[in-house]
């Protein structure tokens, strides 16, 4: 069998990915899966929800991505008293011109870190619906477009419930991935201590250098359209997602947006691995982080102690993998 030759040139992307990983390793110990999913989401044009207990580098990882990309970065700490205008901006009366002027909020950036997104009330969370989906803001009948590169990196704590608000399904559906971050291994934690002891200002990430420009990210995204996905694999995605709507343990299944996101993410993931074609393994690898935050267990399943990861695992075993 002759060696497979890529139909598109992925050498530039591969070079960038290697440099991104190398630079990221200077600040982030372990958590390689989280970093890989965040990079996949960035190149796929999606937003990421990062969930985990305090102190396991959720915010650090989000700040790290902003350092690696030479682009605008802003951070919002969500609190119960935060208003939509604090995020999107508001119209302010200018006495000189005797008219209202729109002052843009922090959402007008390239990479937006939202810390503890579940601490803001529903009204403020809902203000993100339009900007996350359409990359634009509507204010007083006027539409303001954001730049092509716009990515939300949101964190939330699954343990603490006081003063938090559950994210609505419509907002969860706008995140391409939900990344659940676990505690590091003992060996990794030892490396973290060693790294921090050598640099007490490690959390500032001043030593991280930009690896890729925002224009390059946009260009590489456009090249992903050339990544080959066979019709059988598209049908495989449809069957997997459709199964979530039929499963007896699920009250709410995944939407067609989940199918689209799984397709985009699979293409980006394949490209990051240096391939210009998608394999069934790519889809299986990303099915859980794409789907699990979009589905809801039935009351009966909850009473039986069934978990969403168990259900998604069943679905992958039930749907035949294309050959």
Buried (B, 14 or more C-beta within 10 A) or exposed (E): EEEEEEEBEBEEBBEBBEBBBEBBEBBBBBBEBBBBBBBBBBBBBBBBBBBBEEEBBBBBBBBBBBBBBBBBBBBBEBBEEBEBBBBBBBBEEEEEEEEEEBEBBBBBBBBBBBBBBBBBBEEBBBBBBBBBBEBEBEBEEEEBEBEBBBBBBBBBBEEEEEEBBEBEEEBBBBBBBBBBBEEBEEEEEEEBEEBEEEEEEBEEBEEBEEBBEBEBBEEBBEBBEEBBBEEEBBEBBBBBBBBBEEBEBBEEBBBEBBBBBBBBBBBBBBBBBEBBBBBBEBBBBBBBBBBBBBBBBBEEBEEEEBEBEEBBEBBBEEBEBBE
